[in-house]
Amino acid sequence: MTQFTTELLNFLAQKQDIDEFFRSSLETAMNDLLQVELSAFLGYEPYDKAGYNTGNSRNGAYTRRFETKYGVVNLLIPRDRNGEFSPALIPSYGRRDNHLEEMVIKLYQTGVTTREISDIIERMYGHHYSPATVSNISKATQENVASFHERSLEANYTVLYLDGTYLPLRRGTVSKECIHIALGVTSYGHKAILGYDIAPNENNASWS
């Protein structure tokens, strides 16, 4: 392996790049989920005529910093006019919740199915809302996940780097599983994580 290759691999594999990807992805996903949850709570989407004269409506948002294992995420907590909405997504008083982080990571992994999304949303919200409301949250989340995977990427990447990092995830019990990450680098040196998938171990079969 040449010195250039070694330096390139070290440059690509910096842990802070992976942490920042998951931090920013968590921030976006959690803010999306908060908006979806409020829509399900109110029973209508923003600017929907169905919300007229319902007795309650959106009333802005307030900011909140939430600590995660990847760093602090900045959340916009939506409010309703009657002050009745209390988001079930995040725990009270800003406490860390590793289980929440795991669920969001699993939601946005490459190849996630609509059934898997429904199962995750049920585990996240099933104790807080009716089955119909949970179903509405699930449908909206499926659209958000699809948008994430269909987002626009750079036209060309000079380097494609594949790596795996182990994180403790739950499948009945807690054990470390490998998150397989595809990272692209443009000719200008801009790095972007293109996608990721979860598998118990890092091996040829998992990458294929």
N, C-alpha and C positions, 0 to 999 in steps of 0.2 A: 504494500500500500504506500503510495507516494505521500510526501509531506503535505502537498496540496489537498489530496483526498482526505487525509486525516484532519486537516484544519477545516475542510468543508463539512465533514461529518460532525465535528465538534460544534461548528457554527449552527448546523441544522438542528442538532439534538438538544439544544439548550432547554432545560426543563421549564424556564420561565415562559418560553413560547407556548408550550403545551398548557401550562397553568393559565396563561392569559387567554388562550382560546377557550378553555372551559369556563373561565370567569366571565368573559364577555358573552359567551353562548348562554350561560346560566342567567345572566342579567337580562338578555333579550327574551329568553324563553319564559322566565318568571314574570316579567312585565306583561308579556302576551297572555300568560295564564291568568294574571290578575284581571285584565280587561275581559277575558272570556268568562271568568267567574262572575264578575259584576253583571255582564249581559245575561247570563243564566239566572242570576238572582232576580234581576228586574223583569226578565221575560221578553226582552226585545233588544235588538242591536242598536248601536248609535245611529241617530237620525232616522230611525224607523218610525213610520207613522203609527205603528201599533203602540208606541209608548205615549201617545197623546192622551191626556186626561186619565192616566192610570193612578195618579196620586203619588207617584214617586219618579224621580229622574236622576240622571248623573249630576254630580256637583263638584267637578274638578278632582284634584288629587293632592296628596301631600307626599313629601319625600321621606324615605327611610333607608338607612344603611343597614345591610344585612351581611353578617360575616359568614363566609363559606371556606372550605378547605383550600380553595383556589384564590382567595382574596375577597375583598369587600365588593359587593354588588350594590348598585344604587337603584332603589325601587321607587316607582311612582304608584302609591297606594290609592286606587280610585275611591271616591266617596259618593254616596247617594244623598239626595235632598233630605230624606227623613232620618238620616243617621242610623239606619238599621243594618247596613252591610258591614260584616266583619269577615274578612277573607279567611277561608279555611286553609289556603295554600301555605301560609307561613305561620310559625309558632309565635306566641305572644312574647313581648319584651325583647325581641331580636335575638333570641337564643339560636345557636347553630343547630341544624338538624341534618345530619349526614344522610338520613334516609331520604329526605326530600331531594338532596343533591343527586343521589343515586337514581331516583325515579326520573328526574329531568334528563339526566345523561342517557338513560335507557330509552326515553321517548324519542330522542333525536338521533339515535344511532342509524347508520346506513342499513337499509333493508328491513326496517321495522314495519310490521304489518298493521293493518287497521285493527285486527283482533288484539294484537299486543298493546296497541295504544289504548283501546277500550279497557283492557285488563288493568293497565297502569293507572288510568284515570279513575277507575272504580276503587282501586286501593287508596288513591290520594283523597278522593272526595266522597266515597260511598257512605261514610258514617255521618256526613254533614248535610247531604241533600237527598232529595227524592230520586228514584231511578230515572224519571223523565229529565230532571235537571242534569244529572250526571251524564245522561245520553247526549244532551245538548252541548255540554262542556267537551265531551269526547269528540263529537263531530267537528266542532270549531278547532279543537287541538289538532285533529287530523289534517285540516286545511293548513294550519300553521306549520306543521311538520313537513307537509308536501312543499310548501313555499320555501322552507329552509333548504331542502334537498334540491330544489329546482332553481335556486338563486343563481345569478349571473357570476361567472368566474372570469379571470383574466383569459385573454385569447390564447396565450402561449406561456408555458412554463419551461424554463431551461433545464430545471432539475426536478425530478419527482423522488421524494424520499419517503420510505415506508419504515415505520418504527412501531414498537409496542411499549406501553407502560402499564404497570400492574397497579390496580386499585382495589381496595376491599369493597366487594359488592355482595348483595344478598341473593341467594337462590335457596331459600329455606334456611340455610345457615350462612354466616358471613365468611367469605373466603376471598383471597385475592384473585382477580381475573384480569386477563390482558385486554387492554383497549388498543386495537390496531389503528394506527393513525396514518393517513396519507397527507403529506405536506409538500406543497409545490413552491418553487422559488423562481421568480421572473428574472429576466436578464438584468433588471435594475436592482436585484437583491431583495425585492419585496417577498416576504414569506406569507403563506396562507395555508391553513389546514383545510383541505378539500373535503374531508369526510372521515368518519371513524366507525368502527364496528367492535362489538364485544364478543370475545371467545374465551373459554377457560384457560387456554394456553397459546403461546406464540409458536406456530409451526407452519410448514408448507401448506397443509390442508386448510388452515385458517385463512391464510392470505389468498388462496385460490378461490 
